[in-house]
Amino acid sequence: MTSAREERPRALLAGASRRWVRLLPWGVAFLLFFALLPTTIQVLGADYGLNGGIASGLAVVQTAPLLLAVVRPLRAWYMVFAADVAGALVLLAVDFEERLVWPFPPMEIVGYVGLCLALGLREPRRTLLLVWLATAGAGVGLEFAAPHGTRGNGTLLTILGAVALVLAAALRERHEAQRGLAEQKTISEAERGRRTLLEERARIARELHDVVAHHMSVITVQADTAAYRLDRLPPDVREEFTSIAATARRSLGEMRRLLGVLRNEEAHGELAPQPGLAQIGQMVEATARAGLPVEFTPCATDVPEAEALAAYRIVQEALANVVRHAPGAPTRVSVSESGSESGSESGARLTVLVVNGPPPEPPAAPLEAPLEAGGTGHGLVGMRERVRLLGGTLDAGPLPDGGFRVAAQLLLKEKDFT
């Protein structure tokens, strides 16, 4: 009849929000103890004729565990149940009046019912059923040994105990159900807030696309038509306008592909391939034509698509930061694959390195206005998140000479040579 909850030291109703509710079990326990202890001694000694010392001892073991019931009701029940049965057997040795009830005097019934209430508030149904069966068995069994026609009240104790157990268990389960509903409501509200946040982000992304797409479209049209609108353009300038238009179209294509996921949950994106290592050279070349001296060392081997895309995005963001914050600074970009070292379990890694020096003073190609008045700080965060998802590391920070260094190592999946 043991229970896992028996080892819990928390008092009954300790989780209640109101202080008077938390103190209620202690108040009832002390009230029963101080009221039943002298009453039990008086009734057992004066009415039933029991020896004063024996009456006092039985009264203590029948009422003192009621204080323990606030914290450990099952352990208190063991003690009270044994004491009540022992008291009934002791009363068989004395000659008491037939008008008195047996085997459980009224004060014992009051204490036992209070104990059953404590059990119902703490113990599971299986334990409560076993407690009731033990109570019914003791009550019915003792009635068969009733002396000289004394009225037995074992059945009364069985009924009152069952009512107390069922009532307290129903109150406890109702409270647990209400608490579960409150927790579920809290979770639902949190999920609703999270969904609202995601919807708001998606709406902002759509609006941002509309704004940026408009300006990018204008740039594309102007660059495409420059050769027709402007007379006698030099070949290098014509090639520059063609490159600007191609870059703008690629940017619009990537934006539309990403936005398709936001606008249609069932969309799986366009079939156009994602950029990879092969496109890094094109991006570096376009950046160099914009006036940034860039030296590029490509990777000679193939790598998985996820790592190639991450490398492309890291280089893209790093070069964008150089253009924003150090225009005209000499920059070195390298992408290389390294095999696992001897005795190392790290495996092959793809190393992406972007290092720029300090910007020239004055800038080689000063802008009429800075590209950005202030950075958002999301670039490095995005790079770190990409690297983390692929199990790699990112080291980014300023250099002593005033430049900046971004170094990422991406863990490559083991290649299948079978």
N, C-alpha and C positions, 0 to 999 in steps of 0.2 A: 504493500500500500504506500510505497515511497513515491515521491514526486520530485521532478527536477527543480520545481519552484521552491521546494522546502529549503534549499540552501541559500535562497535569496534573502539578504538581511533587511530588505526594504520593508517599511511598515505598511499596513493596509491604508489605501487611499493616499499614499505618499505622492502620487503624481497629480493630485487634484490641484487646480489653479487657485482655489481659495484656501486661506490659511485655516479657517474654522473647520473646513471639511477634512483637512489633513489631521487636525487635532481631535476630531470626533471619535475615532476608534480608541485613542488613549483615554479620553474622558469616559466613554462607556465602560472600558475595562476597569478603570479605577473605581468607578461607581459600583459596578458589580462586585468587585473584590471587597471593598469596605462595607458594603451592605450585606453581602452573603456570608462573610467570615464570622462575625459575631452571631448572626442568625443561625447558622449551621451548628455552631458550638452549643447555643442555647437549646435548639430543637433536639439534637442528638443526645444531649446530656439530661435535660429536664423532661422532655416528652417521651423519648424512647428509653430513657434510663441507662444510657451508655456511660461507661466510666469517663470521668472528666478528661483525663489524659488522652484516652483513645479518641474521644469526641473531638478534642482540639487538634490532634494529629490528622484525623480524617478531614476536618474542616479546612486545614491548611492545604493539603494535597488536592482537595477538590476545588479550591477557589484561587490559590496562588497562580496556577498555570493560566488563568484567564488573562493575566498581564503579559505572559509570553505569547498569547494568541495574537496579539497585535502584529508581531513580527514573524513568528513561526506557528501558525495555527494548527498544522498537522501534528507537530511535536507536542503541543499543548493538549490536543485531543487524546493522544496516546496516554498521557498522564491522567487526565480527568476521567477518561473511560475506565482505566484500570482502577482508579480510586473509587469511582461510583460502584463498580461491580464488587470491589473489596468491601465497601461500606455496607452493601446489601447483604453480603455473606456474614459480616460481623453482627448485623442486627438479628440474624437467626439465633445467636447465642444469648440474647436477652429476651425477657418476657415483657413485651409492650402491649398496649391496649389494642383491641381489634379495630377501633375506629381510626387508627392511624394507618396511612397508606404505606405500602411496601412494593417493590424494593427501592424506589427512588422517592425520597421526601420532596416536597414542593420546591425547596430552595435549590436542590440539586437539579431539578428540571429547568428552573430559570437559568442557572449557570450553563447547563448543557445546551439549551436552545441558543443562548448568546454565542457559545462556542461554535455551533453549527452555522450561524450567520457569518462568523469570521472565516470558516472553512469555505463556504460558498463564494465568498469574495476573492479567494485566492486559488483554490485547487481546481484541477480539471474535472470533467464529468466522471471519468472512470474512478478517480479517487473518491468523489462524493458518493458514488454508488456503493463502493466497498464500505465506506463509513456507515451508510444507512443500513446495509446488510448486517454489519457487525452490531449496530444498535438494535435492530429488529431481533437478531438472534439472541442477544443478551436479554432483552426485555421479555420475549416469549419464553425463553428457557428458565428464567428466574421465577416467572409466574407459576410454573409447575411446582416450585418448592415453597410456595407461600405458606407461612405458619398459621395454624388455627383459624383458617377461613378468612385471613386478612385480604382486603381488597388489593389486587395487583394493578399497578399503573404502568407496566412495561409497554402495553399497547399505546397508551397516551403519549409516552415519551417517543415512541417510534413515529407516531403521526406528526407530533409537533416538530420533531427533528427533521422529518422529510419536508414539511412545509418551509422550515427555515432554510434548509439546503437549497430547495428549488427557488425560493424567492431571492436569496442572495446571488445564486448562480445566474438567474435571469437578469438581475440588475447589473451584474458584472458584464455579461455578454452584450447587453444593450449598450453599456458604456463603451465597450470595445468596438462595437459596430459603429457607433457615432464617431469615435476617434478615427476609425478607418475611413469613414466617409469624409471627415475633415481633412485627413492626410491626402486622400484622393483628390479632393477639391483643390488643395494647395498645389498638388502636382499638375492638375489640369490648368490652373491659372498660370503656372510657370511655363507649361507647354504653349499655352495661348500667347503669352508674352513673347516667347521665343519665335513662334510662328509669325507674329506681328512684326517682330524685328527683321526676320528673313524677308517677309513681303515688302517691308519698307526698303531694305537694301536692294531687292530686285527692282523696285520702282525707281530708285535713284540710279541704278545701273542703266535702266532703259532710257531715262532722261539724259544721263550723261552720254549715252551712245548717240541720241538724237542730236545733241549739241555738237559733240566732237565730229560726228559723221558729216554734219552740214559743213563745218569749216574744212574738213579734210576733202570733201567733194569739191569745194571751191578751189582749194589748192590744186587738186588734180586737174580740174578744167583749165585753170589759169596756166599750169605748166604745160598741158597738152597743146593749148592754143597759142602759146607764146611765139612759136615759130611762124605762125600765120599772122599774128597781130603785130609783131615787131619786125621791121625790115633789117636785112643784112646782119643777122645774128652770126657771130663766129661759130665754127663747128664745136669748139669746146663748151661754149655757153649753151648751144642747142642740146649737146649731150647731157649737160647738167640738168636742164629742164626735163629731159626725158627720164633721167634717174629720179628726179623729185617726184614726177608723176607716178613712176612705177612703185616707189616706196610708199606713196600715199595710198595707192590701190591695194598693196599688200596689207597695209595697216587696216584699211576698211574691211578687207576680207577676214582678217583675224577677229576684228570686233564683231562682225556679223556672225561668225561661227560661234564665238563665245556667247553672244546674246541669244542665239537660238536655243541654248539650254535653259535660259531664264524664261523665255516666252512660251516654250512648249515642253512640259515635263516628259512627254513621250518621245521627244526628238533625241536622236542619237548623234547629232552634229553632222556637219557636212562631210563628204567623202574626201575632201582635199587633205593631203598629208600634213601633219604638224611639222614645224621647222625643226631641224636637227643640226648636226655638226657641219653638214655640207652648206647650210645657209649662213653659218657664222662668217665665212669668208666674204660672202656678198654683203652682209651687214657691216663688216669692218671696212670694206671698200667704199660703201656709201658714206660711212662716217668720215673716212679720210677725205672724200671729195667735199665734205662740209667744212673742211679746214682744220681737222684734228689730226695731227701726225700720229699714225698708229702703225705699229709693227706687229704682225700676226704670224704665229707659229701654229699650223694646223695639226690635227691628230691624224695619223696615217692609218689607223685601224677602225673597224666598225664597232659600235657599241649599241646596247639596247635602246629602243626608242625613248623610254621614260628618262633615262640618264642623258640621252642626246638632247631631248627637249629641255630638261633642267639646265644643261650646260648652255644652251642657246639663250634661255631666259636670263641666266646669271650674267653672261657677257652683255646682253642687251641692256639690262638694268645698270651694270657697272659703267658701260660707255655713256649711257644717258646721264649718269651722275657726273662723269667727267665733263661732258658738254655743259651741264648746268653750273657746276661749281668750280671747274678749272678749265675754261675754254682755251684751247691752244696748247695745253700741256702735252708733252710727249708721252705716249701711252704704249704699253707692251701687252699684248694678248697672246696667251699660249694655252693650248688644250693638248694634253698628253695622257697616255695610258701607261700605268706601271703595274708590273706583276707583283704577286705576293712575295714578301721577303722570306728569307730562310728562317724556319721556325716560327713563322707568324701565321695566324689563322685569319688575318684580315681579308685575304683574297685580293683580286685585282681591283684597282681603283682608277677612276678618271679624275685627273687633276685639272682644274680650271683656274687660271691665274690672270688677273688683270691688274696691272700696276701703272700708275701715272705719276709723273713728276710734278713739281710745283708749276702753277700757271706762269707764263712769261709776264714780265713787268716792263712796259704795259702789255696787255694781251695782244697776241699776234693779230687777231681779228676782232677788235672790240665791237660789242653789240650796242645798238642804240638803247636797248633796255634789257635787263637780265631776263633769261628765260623763265625763271621763277623767283618771286620775291622771297619765298621761304619754302623749305622742303617740308614734306609731310612726315618723313621718317618711315614711310611704309616700304621703301625699296629694300632696305636691309632686312626688314622683318619678313618680306616675301621670299627673299633669297634663303634666309635661315629656315623657313618653313619647308621650302622645296628640298633643301639638303637634308633636313631632319627626316622627312618622309622616305627618303631613299637610303637612310642609314649612314649618312656621311657627316662631314664636319665642315664648318665655315669659319674662316679667320679673316676679319675685316677690320681695318683700322688705319689711322694716319701714320705716315713715315716721318722720321726725324727731319728730312729735307723739305717737308711741306707737302709731299705727295700723299697718295693714298694707295692702299693695297687690298685687293680682294682675292682670297685664295680659298677655293672649295675643293673638297675631295669627296667624290661620289663612289660609294661601294657598288661595284659591278656584279651582276648576277653571274654565277658560274656558267660558262659557255658549254654548250652541248656539242661534242665533237663526234658523236656516234653517227 
